[in-house]
């Protein structure tokens, strides 16, 4: 389907369900203690409801993150093998490619190891 056709179908079929879900969450959230784990999850969702429902405004937005999950699957599956297989090539691959996926995590690892970032 074209993005316009997807958008029309989403607005017709899915938008009422999303609106009902958000309203239900607001009602149920009011009944729960602020410290309840379910309430915390609902707060998280309700604060981001506009982002969650963005697919109702743009037919190009994919409804799942399957493509991103598939792209990262190789890294997730191979990470342990690269680090512990005793292969210099595997360790080199992991150290050079992992920061491209999660550069903030890589910086945290270096800081935790005591490496001074930005020093020459």
Buried (B, 14 or more C-beta within 10 A) or exposed (E): EEEEEBBEEBEEEBBEEBEEBBEEBEEEBEEBEEEEEEBEEBBEBEEEBEEBBEBBEEBEEEEEEEEEEEEEEEBEEBBEEBBEEEEEEBBEBBEEBBBEEEEEEBEEEEEEEEEEEEEE
